[in-house]
Amino acid sequence: MFSTDQMERYSRQILLREVGGVGQKRLLDACVLVLGAGAMGSLALLYLAGAGVGSIRLVDDGVVDGARLALEPLHDAAHIGHAKALSARDGLLARYPDISIEAVVEQATPEQIGSLMDGVDLLLDCVGTPLSRRLAAAAGWGCNAAVWSGGVSGDVGWVVGTNGAAAAPCLNCHESALGAAFKEAGQAEIDWAARAVLSPMVPGQVGSMLAMEALRRLLGLGGETGQVGGVLFRAGAVDFRPIEARKRPGCPICSEAP
Ligand SMILES: [Zn+2]
């Protein structure tokens, strides 16, 4: 069932009752679409691949920037100036040569997101802008797939997600709950243009949380009800709080049947 290399690599995980051989096989058979191979994407991709997710489709139209290497640990100095998607693919395959990586050197758009979702079990938005979150929301709603999105601002990070069920709020519905949680954490409005971040830990933490959400979904941990909502944290204050979204009447994405 597993190769010798796979048994060695995943043995600690297979020992877990919640995973076992069946769960590990499920991960190896899964395909995850990841938007963004930057700061959040680096950790999400490394952890998805390290956990044994067998197929990863990653989308990024950027170029590896030497000034961002500390923020984006999946890339290295040898790849400065290379397409980030291809650099990420090289970095993952150097560590885990038996997984399947499809690198797409494009910016995800509403026009091709449908084809990018083809054969995908779930989507992680590691770009972290309102635009990418809405794109992920529409993509997941269109094919009834789970989608999770992360974001950072200063020392604050968050993940929000939904399980793709018609009765659940879509990612777009999470917008006001995210803003409310941000204010409850003692912050002002989210400044989407702000470049300041407690780096690289906050985006790294968000990336690892997104990978964990993907694993929970793929392994069926936490049940369906545990797979909608989100978490916002302030790293500087060790403050974690839930984001509890409700389905918004008239939401342009999920108020009609998918
Ligand atoms: Zn909605």
Residues whose N, C-alpha, C, O or C-beta is under 5 A from the ligand:
A	BS01	ZN	P169 C170 N172 C173 C251 I253 C254
